[in-house]
Amino acid sequence: MAKVELKKPVVDEIAESIKDAQSVVLVDYRGLTVEQDTRLRKQLREAGVTYRVYKNTMMNFAFKGTDCEALTPYLEGPSAMALSTTDATAPARIISKFAKEAPVLEIKGGIVEGIAYDAKGIASIASIPSREELLSKLLGSMQAPIANFARVMDQLAEKGGAEAAMAAKEQAPAAESAEAAAE
């Protein structure tokens, strides 16, 4: 069997995984301890991010003709690829955060929603909150006026209820004295 035939399944696997990816981030993982690598992989997996180490030549073949072709200049030295099909900022966010505690982890570059970024660009994308965080902030900002309106209405109802009770008490003695006079 020729070497090319052995490499084709790996190239196809990479091509298939990047096809539906919202983001792909390349990193140089040299210098990570086994314990650090295990923690990084766990954090990525929990966020639904795929993290794999491939040979640069395999990634180079798989990237041809795709948005990821812009990443070929970064395919030097050991490279690992983190990709997400659901959250465009997750790989950049998790890797950037992890790189703060393990500075040997180096972001090379990446593709986010079809646009190529260098390491600085990926670092700025890492500061964008996740979709869930953005939605919860939006929901919170939408709920605040409604909650304030409900609070004001409740206070008005309580105040109106207190005024009605006082008016009823004032009318009650007058009604009792009118009944007594009629007897």
Phi and psi in degrees as GROMACS dihedral restraints (atoms count N, CA, C in turn):
[ dihedral_restraints ]
;  ai    aj    ak    al  type     phi  dphi    fc
    3     4     5     6     1   -75.7    20    10
    4     5     6     7     1   156.0    20    10
    6     7     8     9     1   -61.0    20    10
    7     8     9    10     1   -35.4    20    10
    9    10    11    12     1   -61.6    20    10
   10    11    12    13     1   -40.2    20    10
   12    13    14    15     1   -65.5    20    10
   13    14    15    16     1   -31.6    20    10
   15    16    17    18     1   -74.2    20    10
   16    17    18    19     1   -29.9    20    10
   18    19    20    21     1   -83.4    20    10
   19    20    21    22     1   -26.3    20    10
   21    22    23    24     1   -56.2    20    10
   22    23    24    25     1   -44.1    20    10
   24    25    26    27     1   -60.8    20    10
   25    26    27    28     1   -36.7    20    10
   27    28    29    30     1   -68.2    20    10
   28    29    30    31     1   -44.6    20    10
   30    31    32    33     1   -62.0    20    10
   31    32    33    34     1   -42.3    20    10
   33    34    35    36     1   -63.7    20    10
   34    35    36    37     1   -39.0    20    10
   36    37    38    39     1   -62.1    20    10
   37    38    39    40     1   -44.7    20    10
   39    40    41    42     1   -64.4    20    10
   40    41    42    43     1   -47.5    20    10
   42    43    44    45     1   -59.7    20    10
   43    44    45    46     1   -40.1    20    10
   45    46    47    48     1   -66.8    20    10
   46    47    48    49     1   -40.1    20    10
   48    49    50    51     1   -71.1    20    10
   49    50    51    52     1   -34.6    20    10
   51    52    53    54     1   -82.4    20    10
   52    53    54    55     1   -15.8    20    10
   54    55    56    57     1   -57.2    20    10
   55    56    57    58     1   -44.9    20    10
   57    58    59    60     1  -103.9    20    10
   58    59    60    61     1    10.3    20    10
   60    61    62    63     1   -74.1    20    10
   61    62    63    64     1   135.0    20    10
   63    64    65    66     1   -79.9    20    10
   64    65    66    67     1   -28.5    20    10
   66    67    68    69     1  -151.5    20    10
   67    68    69    70     1   147.5    20    10
   69    70    71    72     1  -134.3    20    10
   70    71    72    73     1   127.8    20    10
   72    73    74    75     1  -123.7    20    10
   73    74    75    76     1   129.6    20    10
   75    76    77    78     1   -99.1    20    10
   76    77    78    79     1   136.1    20    10
   78    79    80    81     1  -132.2    20    10
   79    80    81    82     1   154.7    20    10
   81    82    83    84     1  -101.2    20    10
   82    83    84    85     1   115.3    20    10
   84    85    86    87     1   -98.8    20    10
   85    86    87    88     1     4.7    20    10
   87    88    89    90     1   -55.9    20    10
   88    89    90    91     1   134.4    20    10
   90    91    92    93     1    97.0    20    10
   91    92    93    94     1   -11.5    20    10
   93    94    95    96     1   -69.9    20    10
   94    95    96    97     1   138.9    20    10
   96    97    98    99     1   -76.6    20    10
   97    98    99   100     1   164.3    20    10
   99   100   101   102     1   -59.7    20    10
  100   101   102   103     1   -40.7    20    10
  102   103   104   105     1   -64.2    20    10
  103   104   105   106     1   -42.7    20    10
  105   106   107   108     1   -65.1    20    10
  106   107   108   109     1   -44.1    20    10
  108   109   110   111     1   -61.4    20    10
  109   110   111   112     1   -40.2    20    10
  111   112   113   114     1   -64.1    20    10
  112   113   114   115     1   -43.8    20    10
  114   115   116   117     1   -64.4    20    10
  115   116   117   118     1   -41.4    20    10
  117   118   119   120     1   -61.6    20    10
  118   119   120   121     1   -47.8    20    10
  120   121   122   123     1   -60.4    20    10
  121   122   123   124     1   -39.4    20    10
  123   124   125   126     1   -64.2    20    10
  124   125   126   127     1   -45.9    20    10
  126   127   128   129     1   -62.5    20    10
  127   128   129   130     1   -41.9    20    10
  129   130   131   132     1   -65.7    20    10
  130   131   132   133     1   -45.0    20    10
  132   133   134   135     1   -60.8    20    10
  133   134   135   136     1   -42.9    20    10
  135   136   137   138     1   -62.5    20    10
  136   137   138   139     1   -26.8    20    10
  138   139   140   141     1   -92.3    20    10
  139   140   141   142     1     5.0    20    10
  141   142   143   144     1    78.0    20    10
  142   143   144   145     1    22.3    20    10
  144   145   146   147     1  -100.3    20    10
  145   146   147   148     1   132.8    20    10
  147   148   149   150     1   -88.6    20    10
  148   149   150   151     1   131.5    20    10
  150   151   152   153     1  -129.3    20    10
  151   152   153   154     1   119.1    20    10
  153   154   155   156     1  -139.9    20    10
  154   155   156   157     1   149.9    20    10
  156   157   158   159     1  -104.0    20    10
  157   158   159   160     1   125.3    20    10
  159   160   161   162     1  -129.3    20    10
  160   161   162   163     1   159.5    20    10
  162   163   164   165     1   -68.7    20    10
  163   164   165   166     1   143.0    20    10
  165   166   167   168     1   -58.4    20    10
  166   167   168   169     1   -38.1    20    10
  168   169   170   171     1   -64.0    20    10
  169   170   171   172     1   -37.6    20    10
  171   172   173   174     1   -64.8    20    10
  172   173   174   175     1   -45.1    20    10
  174   175   176   177     1   -64.8    20    10
  175   176   177   178     1   -39.0    20    10
  177   178   179   180     1   -58.4    20    10
  178   179   180   181     1   -46.8    20    10
  180   181   182   183     1   -63.2    20    10
  181   182   183   184     1   -42.7    20    10
  183   184   185   186     1   -69.1    20    10
  184   185   186   187     1   -31.8    20    10
  186   187   188   189     1   -75.6    20    10
  187   188   189   190     1   -21.3    20    10
  189   190   191   192     1   -56.7    20    10
  190   191   192   193     1   129.2    20    10
  192   193   194   195     1    79.8    20    10
  193   194   195   196     1     8.8    20    10
  195   196   197   198     1  -120.4    20    10
  196   197   198   199     1   174.2    20    10
  198   199   200   201     1   -59.3    20    10
  199   200   201   202     1   -30.5    20    10
  201   202   203   204     1   -70.9    20    10
  202   203   204   205     1    -8.7    20    10
  204   205   206   207     1   -58.3    20    10
  205   206   207   208     1   -26.5    20    10
  207   208   209   210     1   -66.8    20    10
  208   209   210   211     1   -13.6    20    10
  210   211   212   213     1   -87.8    20    10
  211   212   213   214     1    -8.4    20    10
  213   214   215   216     1   -57.8    20    10
  214   215   216   217     1   -32.9    20    10
  216   217   218   219     1   -63.3    20    10
  217   218   219   220     1   -20.6    20    10
  219   220   221   222     1   -88.3    20    10
  220   221   222   223     1    -2.7    20    10
  222   223   224   225     1   -84.4    20    10
  223   224   225   226     1    63.9    20    10
  225   226   227   228     1  -129.9    20    10
  226   227   228   229     1   139.2    20    10
  228   229   230   231     1    73.1    20    10
  229   230   231   232     1  -179.3    20    10
  231   232   233   234     1   -61.5    20    10
  232   233   234   235     1   133.5    20    10
  234   235   236   237     1  -131.7    20    10
  235   236   237   238     1   137.2    20    10
  237   238   239   240     1  -121.0    20    10
  238   239   240   241     1   150.6    20    10
  240   241   242   243     1  -119.8    20    10
  241   242   243   244     1   127.7    20    10
  243   244   245   246     1  -114.2    20    10
  244   245   246   247     1   128.8    20    10
  246   247   248   249     1  -140.2    20    10
  247   248   249   250     1   152.1    20    10
  249   250   251   252     1  -134.1    20    10
  250   251   252   253     1   138.2    20    10
  252   253   254   255     1  -100.2    20    10
  253   254   255   256     1    -6.4    20    10
  255   256   257   258     1  -117.0    20    10
  256   257   258   259     1   -36.1    20    10
  258   259   260   261     1  -125.9    20    10
  259   260   261   262     1   109.8    20    10
  261   262   263   264     1   -64.2    20    10
  262   263   264   265     1   -26.6    20    10
  264   265   266   267     1   -99.3    20    10
  265   266   267   268     1   -10.3    20    10
  267   268   269   270     1   -58.1    20    10
  268   269   270   271     1   -50.9    20    10
  270   271   272   273     1   -58.8    20    10
  271   272   273   274     1   -46.4    20    10
  273   274   275   276     1   -63.0    20    10
  274   275   276   277     1   -43.2    20    10
  276   277   278   279     1   -64.3    20    10
  277   278   279   280     1   -47.8    20    10
  279   280   281   282     1   -69.1    20    10
  280   281   282   283     1   -44.9    20    10
  282   283   284   285     1   -66.4    20    10
  283   284   285   286     1   -41.8    20    10
  285   286   287   288     1   -62.8    20    10
  286   287   288   289     1   -42.3    20    10
  288   289   290   291     1   -63.9    20    10
  289   290   291   292     1   -43.1    20    10
  291   292   293   294     1   -67.4    20    10
  292   293   294   295     1   -34.9    20    10
  294   295   296   297     1   -64.9    20    10
  295   296   297   298     1   -22.0    20    10
  297   298   299   300     1   -68.2    20    10
  298   299   300   301     1   -34.6    20    10
  300   301   302   303     1   -92.8    20    10
  301   302   303   304     1   -16.7    20    10
  303   304   305   306     1  -132.0    20    10
  304   305   306   307     1    79.3    20    10
  306   307   308   309     1   -60.5    20    10
  307   308   309   310     1   -14.1    20    10
  309   310   311   312     1   -71.5    20    10
  310   311   312   313     1   -20.3    20    10
  312   313   314   315     1   -74.0    20    10
  313   314   315   316     1   118.3    20    10
  315   316   317   318     1  -118.0    20    10
  316   317   318   319     1   125.0    20    10
  318   319   320   321     1   -79.1    20    10
  319   320   321   322     1   128.9    20    10
  321   322   323   324     1   -91.2    20    10
  322   323   324   325     1   -45.9    20    10
  324   325   326   327     1   171.6    20    10
  325   326   327   328     1  -178.3    20    10
  327   328   329   330     1  -171.7    20    10
  328   329   330   331     1   174.1    20    10
  330   331   332   333     1  -122.3    20    10
  331   332   333   334     1   127.1    20    10
  333   334   335   336     1  -126.6    20    10
  334   335   336   337     1   117.9    20    10
  336   337   338   339     1    48.0    20    10
  337   338   339   340     1    46.8    20    10
  339   340   341   342     1    85.1    20    10
  340   341   342   343     1    -2.5    20    10
  342   343   344   345     1  -110.5    20    10
  343   344   345   346     1   130.4    20    10
  345   346   347   348     1   -82.5    20    10
  346   347   348   349     1   140.4    20    10
  348   349   350   351     1  -133.8    20    10
  349   350   351   352     1   148.0    20    10
  351   352   353   354     1   -84.3    20    10
  352   353   354   355     1  -173.2    20    10
  354   355   356   357     1   -59.8    20    10
  355   356   357   358     1   -40.0    20    10
  357   358   359   360     1   -66.6    20    10
  358   359   360   361     1   -39.4    20    10
  360   361   362   363     1   -64.1    20    10
  361   362   363   364     1   -41.9    20    10
  363   364   365   366     1   -64.8    20    10
  364   365   366   367     1   -38.0    20    10
  366   367   368   369     1   -62.9    20    10
  367   368   369   370     1   -38.3    20    10
  369   370   371   372     1   -71.6    20    10
  370   371   372   373     1   -34.1    20    10
  372   373   374   375     1   -65.8    20    10
  373   374   375   376     1   -31.9    20    10
  375   376   377   378     1   -61.9    20    10
  376   377   378   379     1   -23.9    20    10
  378   379   380   381     1   -80.7    20    10
  379   380   381   382     1    -9.6    20    10
  381   382   383   384     1   -75.9    20    10
  382   383   384   385     1   128.0    20    10
  384   385   386   387     1   -63.7    20    10
  385   386   387   388     1   159.2    20    10
  387   388   389   390     1   -67.1    20    10
  388   389   390   391     1   164.6    20    10
  390   391   392   393     1   -58.2    20    10
  391   392   393   394     1   -42.0    20    10
  393   394   395   396     1   -63.3    20    10
  394   395   396   397     1   -41.7    20    10
  396   397   398   399     1   -63.7    20    10
  397   398   399   400     1   -42.8    20    10
  399   400   401   402     1   -64.1    20    10
  400   401   402   403     1   -41.4    20    10
  402   403   404   405     1   -64.8    20    10
  403   404   405   406     1   -40.0    20    10
  405   406   407   408     1   -67.5    20    10
  406   407   408   409     1   -36.6    20    10
  408   409   410   411     1   -65.2    20    10
  409   410   411   412     1   -41.6    20    10
  411   412   413   414     1   -63.4    20    10
  412   413   414   415     1   -45.9    20    10
  414   415   416   417     1   -61.8    20    10
  415   416   417   418     1   -41.5    20    10
  417   418   419   420     1   -62.2    20    10
  418   419   420   421     1   -41.8    20    10
  420   421   422   423     1   -69.8    20    10
  421   422   423   424     1   -27.2    20    10
  423   424   425   426     1   -78.1    20    10
  424   425   426   427     1   -33.4    20    10
  426   427   428   429     1   -76.6    20    10
  427   428   429   430     1   -29.3    20    10
  429   430   431   432     1   -57.5    20    10
  430   431   432   433     1   -49.8    20    10
  432   433   434   435     1   -63.9    20    10
  433   434   435   436     1   -36.5    20    10
  435   436   437   438     1   -66.3    20    10
  436   437   438   439     1   -42.6    20    10
  438   439   440   441     1   -64.4    20    10
  439   440   441   442     1   -41.7    20    10
  441   442   443   444     1   -63.5    20    10
  442   443   444   445     1   -42.4    20    10
  444   445   446   447     1   -61.6    20    10
  445   446   447   448     1   -44.9    20    10
  447   448   449   450     1   -63.3    20    10
  448   449   450   451     1   -39.3    20    10
  450   451   452   453     1   -63.1    20    10
  451   452   453   454     1   -44.5    20    10
  453   454   455   456     1   -64.3    20    10
  454   455   456   457     1   -42.4    20    10
  456   457   458   459     1   -63.6    20    10
  457   458   459   460     1   -40.1    20    10
  459   460   461   462     1   -63.7    20    10
  460   461   462   463     1   -43.1    20    10
  462   463   464   465     1   -65.5    20    10
  463   464   465   466     1   -39.1    20    10
  465   466   467   468     1   -64.5    20    10
  466   467   468   469     1   -40.1    20    10
  468   469   470   471     1   -65.1    20    10
  469   470   471   472     1   -42.5    20    10
  471   472   473   474     1   -63.9    20    10
  472   473   474   475     1   -43.5    20    10
  474   475   476   477     1   -65.3    20    10
  475   476   477   478     1   -43.5    20    10
  477   478   479   480     1   -64.7    20    10
  478   479   480   481     1   -38.2    20    10
  480   481   482   483     1   -66.5    20    10
  481   482   483   484     1   -38.5    20    10
  483   484   485   486     1   -68.2    20    10
  484   485   486   487     1   -41.2    20    10
  486   487   488   489     1   -64.9    20    10
  487   488   489   490     1   -40.3    20    10
  489   490   491   492     1   -65.2    20    10
  490   491   492   493     1   -39.5    20    10
  492   493   494   495     1   -65.4    20    10
  493   494   495   496     1   -41.0    20    10
  495   496   497   498     1   -65.9    20    10
  496   497   498   499     1   -41.0    20    10
  498   499   500   501     1   -64.0    20    10
  499   500   501   502     1   -38.9    20    10
  501   502   503   504     1   -65.8    20    10
  502   503   504   505     1   -39.7    20    10
  504   505   506   507     1   -65.6    20    10
  505   506   507   508     1   -39.0    20    10
  507   508   509   510     1   -67.1    20    10
  508   509   510   511     1   -36.9    20    10
  510   511   512   513     1   -75.9    20    10
  511   512   513   514     1   -30.7    20    10
  513   514   515   516     1   -61.4    20    10
  514   515   516   517     1   -48.5    20    10
  516   517   518   519     1   -63.2    20    10
  517   518   519   520     1   -35.9    20    10
  519   520   521   522     1   -66.3    20    10
  520   521   522   523     1   -39.5    20    10
  522   523   524   525     1   -68.4    20    10
  523   524   525   526     1   -38.1    20    10
  525   526   527   528     1   -65.5    20    10
  526   527   528   529     1   -41.6    20    10
  528   529   530   531     1   -69.2    20    10
  529   530   531   532     1   -31.5    20    10
  531   532   533   534     1   -70.5    20    10
  532   533   534   535     1   -37.3    20    10
  534   535   536   537     1   -67.7    20    10
  535   536   537   538     1   -39.6    20    10
  537   538   539   540     1   -65.8    20    10
  538   539   540   541     1   -38.4    20    10
  540   541   542   543     1   -68.6    20    10
  541   542   543   544     1   -33.0    20    10
  543   544   545   546     1   -73.3    20    10
  544   545   546   547     1   -21.8    20    10
